[in-house]
Amino acid sequence: MAAKKFDFAGFWAQKCRTDFKKCQREVFRFNDAQNALANEFYTRLARTPQGRRKILALKGIRAATP
């Protein structure tokens, strides 16, 4: 017998209907944590020459090669 998958989106939709303030707190806390991880990653990546070139390439800016 297959295990029933947890309906993550359905769970949060129901939670947000019943307690919107709690839902907002949880979602924003998650987003803040994700943003902090992304900022740390790009800060560390930008410290290396190869990382700076990759970031500029992602932004669509062509870096001057030495």
C-alpha positions as CSV (number, residue, x, y, z in Angstrom):
1,M,0.0,0.0,0.0
2,A,1.4,3.3,-1.0
3,A,2.0,6.0,1.6
4,K,-0.2,9.0,1.3
5,K,1.7,12.1,0.3
6,F,1.5,15.1,2.6
7,D,-0.4,17.9,0.9
8,F,1.9,20.8,1.9
9,A,0.1,23.5,-0.2
10,G,-3.3,22.3,1.1
11,F,-2.1,22.3,4.7
12,W,-0.9,25.9,4.5
13,A,-4.0,27.0,2.6
14,Q,-6.2,25.6,5.4
15,K,-3.9,27.1,8.0
16,C,-4.0,30.5,6.4
17,R,-7.8,30.4,6.2
18,T,-8.1,29.7,9.9
19,D,-5.2,31.7,11.4
20,F,-4.0,34.3,8.9
21,K,-1.6,36.1,11.3
22,K,0.2,32.8,12.2
23,C,0.4,32.0,8.5
24,Q,2.0,35.4,7.7
25,R,4.6,35.0,10.5
26,E,5.6,31.5,9.3
27,V,5.8,32.5,5.6
28,F,7.8,35.7,6.2
29,R,10.2,33.9,8.6
30,F,10.9,31.3,5.9
31,N,11.4,34.0,3.3
32,D,13.8,35.9,5.6
33,A,15.8,32.8,6.2
34,Q,16.0,32.0,2.4
35,N,17.1,35.6,1.7
36,A,19.8,35.4,4.3
37,L,21.2,32.2,2.8
38,A,21.1,33.7,-0.7
39,N,22.9,36.8,0.5
40,E,25.6,34.8,2.3
41,F,26.1,32.7,-0.8
42,Y,26.5,35.6,-3.2
43,T,28.7,37.5,-0.7
44,R,31.1,34.5,-0.5
45,L,31.0,33.9,-4.2
46,A,31.8,37.6,-5.0
47,R,35.1,37.3,-3.0
48,T,36.7,35.2,-5.8
49,P,37.6,36.4,-9.3
50,Q,35.8,33.5,-10.9
51,G,32.7,34.1,-8.7
52,R,32.6,37.8,-9.7
53,R,32.6,36.8,-13.4
54,K,29.8,34.3,-12.8
55,I,27.7,36.9,-11.0
56,L,28.2,39.5,-13.7
57,A,27.4,36.8,-16.4
58,L,24.1,36.0,-14.5
59,K,23.3,39.7,-14.5
60,G,24.0,39.9,-18.3
61,I,27.0,42.2,-17.8
62,R,30.2,41.1,-19.6
63,A,33.2,41.3,-17.4
64,A,36.4,42.8,-18.7
65,T,39.0,40.0,-18.9
66,P,42.5,40.9,-17.8
